[in-house]
Amino acid sequence: MQTVFSKLNTIITKEYLQQQRENQYFERKGLGEKEIKPTKIAEELIGMLNADGGVLVFGVSDSGEIQDLKSLNNLESYRKLAFDFIEPPCAIELEEIEIDGNLVFLFHVEQELERVFQRKDNQKVYLRVSDENRELDRERVRKLEYDKMIRHFEEEIVSNFDQNDLDETLLATYQEKLNYSKGSFFDLLNKRHLVDKKEQKYQFKNAAILLFAKDPEKYIPSASVRYIRYQGTEAKVGEEHNAIKDERFENNIPNLIDELRVFLKASFKDYYFLDITEGKFLKVPEYPEAAWLEGIVNALCHRSYNVQGNSVYIKHFDDRIEISNSGPLPAQVTIENIKTERFARNPRLTRVLEDLGYVRQLNEGVSRIYESMERSMLSLPEYKERNGSVILTLKNRISDHTKTIDTSIMKEIERNFSKYNETQKNILNYLFHNGSATVLELSEHTKINENTIRSYLNAFITENLIDRQSVKKRDINAKYIIKKR
């Protein structure tokens, strides 16, 4: 087992300090960097205070080299920088550790729910976004102040919580993930600010209930996810009501994610993609898992849980899924910058989910949604705000494909693919991906004259691979499709 160097955070080992990728909660600063003055460290700490907290390690370079702060002549200035350069007074604890005889500083930053912090000498405000520190203008400072007000729900005490309702298996997993063996899981939750300890009794916060209760809905109404499968491409009501499946998932957030992963993988269909370079049909999921799973995790992290009576919804239509969560976009985040900006509405939840491996960084998760949809040659994801909720829409291409193409047709095309010329291959590929086409459309696509295209199509009809959808012998608008058997 790796040696833990921090008494305040058991995840911090030598390997962690050297190898952990910088993210929302972790920053390295080495001695050889530019502007590594106390004020620079103070600005980074201000960014963490205004965001989700974290650890700044001073004395480890970006490459992971352990350095010795004892070489600094003004070491005391770094010890006092929180007092000298940050206002209002903040919750930063400096821990001095020695690694192989080298002095290293760990600045442990506790996130602040209510106040906004700034540099004492010039009133500049910073916010940590992913692994960067951003200076905020006045408008963004106002947005930050507004959004901090919403975070209170995480901190509220649930006075009637029964400790028998805790998921102890999940808590044991959490202890193991954090290398925490010096106390009980109650102590760990206290260190993670998920419970308060008063008079030797633990008081559980809403964040702890959402993360570790067996049934959070017992205490927090609508702390659930609802899946609705509609037949068709729109939701209908009354006599035309077209919901063919309606499932509600009630569990703590980590188990919700695991249950939904299994359920949705079984609910989504596969379609086939014709790899024109190999001449093979490759099975592709209706939606890439990385996209819809990240979308669900983001919804659970960003939801305004103080808005009662509104679950996270997953609406599954023939051509798309919509994942929605109550509450507007968090401060600093807009539809236009959602791929790059980050501000956790529920930072306690987010931090634990990152510890457990469900979340890396929320803005990185949004980028993964875009990247995975693009790799699957699907439409880019769409975000919109409507009726006080944020909705993510992922579109499939099943409606553009012939879902009922028989495997015998695909095998026949694969068997003969090497015999086809480039134009024939392009014709089959176009028909497969677009569902149907006219002679003119295929001619424009391949840059080959219509008579040649028509001759290739007639050959495919003779081979029983495609159909012509028209009863007229001379129909310039006749559609050609991959044959169904």
MOPE-V421451 format. One record per residue. RES is the residue in one letter. SS is DSSP state (h for helix, s for strand, l for the rest). OMEGA is omega in degrees with one decimal (none if undefined). D_CENTER is the distance of its C-alpha to the mean C-alpha in Angstrom with 2 decimals. Layout:
RES&SS&OMEGA&D_CENTER, RES&SS&OMEGA&D_CENTER
This chain:
M&l&-177.9&30.64, Q&l&179.6&29.59, T&l&176.9&31.34, V&s&-176.0&29.43, F&l&-176.7&30.66, S&l&174.1&29.26, K&l&-175.6&30.81, L&l&-178.5&28.06, N&l&-171.6&24.94, T&l&178.2&25.55, I&l&-172.9&22.62, I&l&172.2&24.51, T&s&177.5&26.69, K&h&-179.8&28.34, E&h&179.0&25.97, Y&h&-179.1&22.94, L&h&-176.4&24.63, Q&h&-168.2&25.45, Q&h&-177.5&22.52, Q&l&178.7&19.32, R&l&177.5&17.19, E&l&-177.5&17.19, N&s&-177.8&14.06, Q&l&-171.2&13.57, Y&l&-172.8&16.01, F&s&-178.9&18.36, E&s&173.2&20.86, R&s&170.4&24.03, K&s&179.8&27.18, G&l&-175.2&30.20, L&l&-174.9&33.80, G&l&-176.2&34.17, E&l&177.4&31.59, K&l&174.3&32.83, E&l&-179.3&33.31, I&l&177.7&32.61, K&l&175.5&34.72, P&h&-179.7&34.21, T&h&178.4&33.09, K&h&176.5&30.27, I&h&-179.9&29.03, A&h&179.6&29.49, E&h&177.7&27.30, E&h&179.9&24.40, L&h&176.2&24.98, I&h&177.8&25.16, G&h&178.3&21.69, M&h&178.2&20.39, L&h&-177.8&22.60, N&h&179.2&21.31, A&l&-170.9&17.62, D&l&-177.2&16.52, G&l&179.4&19.34, G&s&-179.0&19.37, V&s&171.0&21.98, L&s&179.1&23.86, V&s&-179.3&26.17, F&s&-177.9&29.26, G&l&173.6&31.38, V&s&-176.3&28.98, S&l&177.8&28.57, D&l&179.6&25.55, S&l&179.0&27.15, G&l&179.4&27.38, E&l&175.9&31.09, I&s&-177.8&32.34, Q&l&-175.8&34.69, D&l&-178.7&37.32, L&h&179.1&37.20, K&h&178.9&40.85, S&h&-179.3&41.72, L&l&178.4&40.79, N&l&-175.6&43.81, N&l&-174.8&41.93, L&h&-178.0&39.80, E&h&179.0&40.73, S&h&178.8&39.11, Y&h&177.8&35.68, R&h&-174.5&36.49, K&l&-170.3&37.29, L&h&179.1&34.76, A&h&179.0&32.82, F&h&-174.1&36.17, D&h&-169.0&37.42, F&h&-176.8&34.55, I&s&173.5&32.07, E&s&-6.2&32.80, P&l&178.9&32.79, P&l&-170.2&33.23, C&l&-179.8&29.96, A&l&175.0&28.67, I&s&179.1&28.51, E&s&179.4&30.15, L&s&176.4&31.56, E&s&179.6&31.98, E&s&-178.1&34.33, I&s&175.7&34.12, E&s&176.9&36.16, I&s&-178.5&34.92, D&l&178.1&37.82, G&l&-179.0&39.97, N&s&178.8&37.60, L&s&179.4&36.62, V&s&177.9&32.93, F&s&170.7&31.49, L&s&175.3&28.35, F&s&179.1&27.40, H&s&-173.3&25.47, V&s&175.9&23.90, E&l&179.8&23.38, Q&l&-178.0&21.19, E&l&-174.9&23.44, L&l&-169.8&22.76, E&l&-169.5&25.61, R&l&172.9&27.05, V&l&-174.7&26.17, F&l&-178.4&27.55, Q&s&174.0&29.44, R&s&-175.1&31.84, K&l&-173.4&35.20, D&l&-177.2&37.27, N&l&176.3&35.64, Q&l&176.7&33.25, K&l&-177.8&30.28, V&l&-178.8&26.84, Y&s&176.9&23.76, L&s&177.6&20.06, R&s&177.9&17.73, V&s&-174.0&14.67, S&l&-179.4&12.66, D&l&-179.3&15.83, E&s&175.7&18.11, N&s&-176.2&20.57, R&s&170.2&21.26, E&s&-175.8&24.54, L&l&172.4&24.31, D&l&-173.8&26.93, R&h&-178.4&28.57, E&h&-179.2&26.51, R&h&174.7&23.20, V&h&178.2&24.94, R&h&177.9&25.91, K&h&178.9&22.37, L&h&178.6&21.33, E&h&-179.5&24.30, Y&h&-174.5&23.49, D&h&178.4&19.90, K&h&179.4&21.13, M&h&-177.0&23.41, I&h&-175.1&20.69, R&l&-175.1&19.47, H&h&-174.6&22.75, F&h&178.3&21.71, E&h&-171.7&19.88, E&h&-176.4&23.19, E&l&-179.4&25.58, I&s&174.2&27.74, V&l&-170.0&28.14, S&l&-175.8&31.87, N&l&-177.2&32.51, F&l&177.9&29.89, D&l&-176.2&31.53, Q&h&175.2&30.50, N&h&179.7&31.41, D&h&179.4&28.26, L&s&174.6&26.09, D&l&-173.0&24.29, E&h&176.6&26.15, T&h&177.9&24.82, L&h&178.3&21.25, L&h&177.1&22.74, A&h&176.7&24.68, T&h&179.9&21.64, Y&h&176.9&20.11, Q&h&-178.3&23.48, E&h&179.5&23.57, K&h&-176.7&20.19, L&l&-179.3&21.53, N&l&-174.7&25.02, Y&l&-177.7&26.41, S&l&-174.8&29.93, K&l&-179.0&32.09, G&l&-179.7&31.73, S&l&177.2&30.49, F&h&173.5&27.00, F&h&178.3&28.35, D&h&179.4&28.96, L&h&178.5&25.46, L&h&177.2&24.00, N&h&179.0&26.51, K&h&178.2&25.47, R&l&175.7&21.83, H&l&176.7&23.33, L&l&174.1&22.32, V&s&170.2&26.03, D&s&178.1&29.21, K&s&179.9&32.38, K&s&179.4&35.62, E&l&178.0&39.00, Q&l&176.4&37.60, K&s&-179.4&35.44, Y&s&176.1&31.67, Q&s&-172.5&30.18, F&s&179.2&26.73, K&s&178.9&24.21, N&h&-179.7&21.90, A&h&179.1&18.87, A&h&179.4&20.77, I&h&-178.8&21.61, L&h&-176.0&18.10, L&h&-167.2&17.09, F&h&176.4&20.39, A&s&177.0&22.73, K&l&-178.3&23.73, D&l&-178.6&23.85, P&h&-177.6&22.11, E&h&176.2&23.57, K&h&-176.5&26.94, Y&l&-177.5&26.24, I&l&-178.3&23.48, P&l&176.9&24.15, S&l&174.6&21.45, A&l&-171.3&18.92, S&l&175.9&18.08, V&s&-179.6&16.35, R&s&178.8&18.74, Y&s&177.3&18.75, I&s&176.3&21.46, R&s&178.5&22.74, Y&s&173.3&25.02, Q&l&-176.6&27.74, G&l&-174.5&27.72, T&l&175.5&25.65, E&l&178.9&26.23, A&l&-180.0&26.50, K&l&-177.4&30.18, V&l&177.2&32.12, G&h&-178.4&35.61, E&h&-179.8&37.65, E&h&-178.5&35.10, H&l&-170.9&32.25, N&l&174.6&30.18, A&s&-177.7&27.56, I&s&174.7&28.30, K&s&-179.8&25.84, D&s&-176.1&24.48, E&s&175.4&22.73, R&s&179.7&21.57, F&s&-177.6&19.49, E&l&-179.2&20.54, N&l&172.7&19.45, N&l&-170.8&17.75, I&h&178.3&13.96, P&h&179.4&13.78, N&h&174.1&16.32, L&h&-179.5&14.81, I&h&-179.6&11.74, D&h&-179.5&14.45, E&h&-178.9&16.76, L&h&177.3&14.54, R&h&-179.3&13.63, V&h&-176.2&17.41, F&h&-175.1&18.45, L&h&176.4&16.44, K&h&178.2&17.30, A&h&-176.3&20.85, S&h&-177.7&20.61, F&l&179.6&19.47, K&l&173.5&22.30, D&s&169.1&22.80, Y&s&-175.2&24.65, Y&s&179.7&26.55, F&s&179.6&26.27, L&s&176.7&29.56, D&s&-172.6&29.30, I&l&179.1&32.25, T&l&-177.7&32.74, E&l&-176.4&33.13, G&l&-179.0&34.47, K&s&173.5&32.23, F&s&-178.4&30.12, L&s&179.3&26.68, K&s&-178.0&24.73, V&s&178.8&21.28, P&s&178.9&18.96, E&l&174.4&18.83, Y&l&176.6&15.11, P&l&-177.1&13.24, E&h&-178.3&11.44, A&h&-177.7&8.55, A&h&-174.6&8.11, W&h&179.5&8.95, L&h&175.9&7.42, E&h&179.0&3.71, G&h&179.2&5.70, I&h&179.2&7.53, V&h&178.7&5.63, N&h&179.8&4.83, A&h&179.4&8.42, L&h&179.9&9.76, C&h&-172.4&8.89, H&h&-175.0&10.19, R&l&172.8&12.98, S&l&-175.6&16.49, Y&l&176.2&18.01, N&l&175.2&21.33, V&l&-174.7&21.59, Q&l&174.2&23.34, G&l&-177.8&23.94, N&l&-179.0&20.72, S&l&163.8&18.22, V&s&-177.7&14.79, Y&s&168.9&16.08, I&s&-179.6&15.31, K&s&-171.9&18.19, H&s&177.3&19.13, F&l&179.4&21.78, D&l&-172.7&23.68, D&l&-175.8&22.03, R&s&165.6&18.51, I&s&177.3&15.99, E&s&178.8&15.00, I&s&-175.0&12.30, S&s&175.8&13.54, N&s&-177.5&13.47, S&s&178.6&16.49, G&l&177.6&16.90, P&l&174.8&16.78, L&l&179.7&14.28, P&l&178.2&14.51, A&l&178.8&17.14, Q&l&-175.1&17.00, V&l&175.2&14.32, T&l&176.0&15.84, I&l&-176.0&15.22, E&l&-175.3&16.77, N&l&-171.4&14.84, I&l&179.6&11.29, K&l&-173.0&10.35, T&l&-176.4&12.10, E&l&179.6&12.47, R&l&169.9&10.90, F&l&-175.2&12.52, A&l&177.3&11.48, R&l&-179.1&13.59, N&l&-172.0&13.83, P&h&177.1&14.00, R&h&178.2&15.90, L&h&-175.0&13.35, T&h&-177.7&10.54, R&h&-179.5&13.16, V&h&178.6&14.25, L&h&174.2&11.01, E&h&177.5&10.68, D&h&-177.3&14.36, L&l&176.3&13.98, G&l&179.2&11.56, Y&l&-176.6&8.64, V&l&169.3&6.57, R&l&171.7&7.74, Q&l&-172.0&7.05, L&h&179.7&4.97, N&h&176.1&6.90, E&h&177.7&6.64, G&h&178.1&3.14, V&h&177.7&5.23, S&h&178.5&8.01, R&h&177.2&7.25, I&h&179.6&7.32, Y&h&-175.7&10.51, E&h&-177.3&11.87, S&h&176.1&11.76, M&h&-179.8&13.35, E&h&178.4&15.81, R&h&179.0&16.75, S&l&179.7&17.53, M&l&177.1&19.65, L&l&177.9&18.07, S&l&177.4&17.92, L&l&178.4&15.24, P&l&179.8&12.73, E&s&174.4&14.31, Y&s&174.2&13.31, K&s&174.7&16.24, E&s&-179.2&17.58, R&s&177.1&20.27, N&l&176.9&22.38, G&l&179.2&20.37, S&s&173.0&17.05, V&s&-175.7&14.00, I&s&173.6&13.79, L&s&178.3&11.55, T&s&174.7&14.05, L&s&-178.7&13.85, K&s&176.0&17.43, N&l&177.9&19.16, R&l&-178.4&22.42, I&h&-179.6&24.35, S&h&178.0&26.56, D&h&-177.6&27.50, H&l&175.6&28.57, T&l&-172.5&31.54, K&l&-174.2&29.99, T&l&176.1&33.45, I&l&-177.6&34.44, D&l&179.3&36.33, T&h&179.7&35.64, S&h&176.4&39.27, I&h&-179.8&38.69, M&h&179.4&35.76, K&h&179.2&37.93, E&h&178.3&40.82, I&h&178.4&38.81, E&h&-177.0&37.49, R&h&-175.9&41.07, N&h&-170.1&42.57, F&h&-178.2&39.81, S&h&-179.6&41.57, K&h&-176.6&44.69, Y&l&173.0&43.09, N&l&-174.5&43.37, E&h&180.0&40.51, T&h&178.6&41.32, Q&h&178.4&41.35, K&h&-179.4&38.00, N&h&177.6&36.55, I&h&-179.4&38.12, L&h&-178.8&36.57, N&h&-179.7&33.14, Y&h&-180.0&33.36, L&h&-177.5&34.61, F&h&-175.5&31.95, H&h&-177.0&29.03, N&h&175.8&30.69, G&l&-178.8&32.51, S&l&178.6&35.86, A&s&172.0&37.86, T&l&176.8&41.36, V&h&-178.9&43.68, L&h&179.8&43.23, E&h&179.6&39.42, L&h&177.8&39.70, S&h&179.1&42.41, E&h&-179.1&40.34, H&h&-174.5&37.36, T&h&-176.1&39.48, K&l&178.3&42.12, I&l&-175.1&44.79, N&l&-171.6&47.67, E&h&-179.3&47.65, N&h&178.6&50.61, T&h&178.3&48.95, I&h&-178.1&45.73, R&h&179.8&47.87, S&h&177.4&49.70, Y&h&179.7&46.52, L&h&178.9&45.29, N&h&177.8&48.66, A&h&177.9&48.46, F&h&177.1&45.08, I&h&178.4&46.63, T&h&178.9&49.55, E&l&177.5&47.21, N&l&-179.4&45.70, L&l&-179.8&42.18, I&s&177.1&41.77, D&s&173.4&43.29, R&s&-174.5&44.80, Q&s&175.3&44.09, S&l&177.6&47.30, V&l&179.9&50.81, K&l&178.5&52.41, K&l&-179.4&53.77, R&l&-177.5&53.23, D&l&-177.3&49.96, I&l&-179.9&48.09, N&l&179.9&45.10, A&l&179.6&44.99, K&s&175.9&41.52, Y&s&-179.3&40.94, I&s&170.2&38.32, I&s&-173.9&37.53, K&l&174.3&39.95, K&l&178.5&39.00, R&l&none&40.97
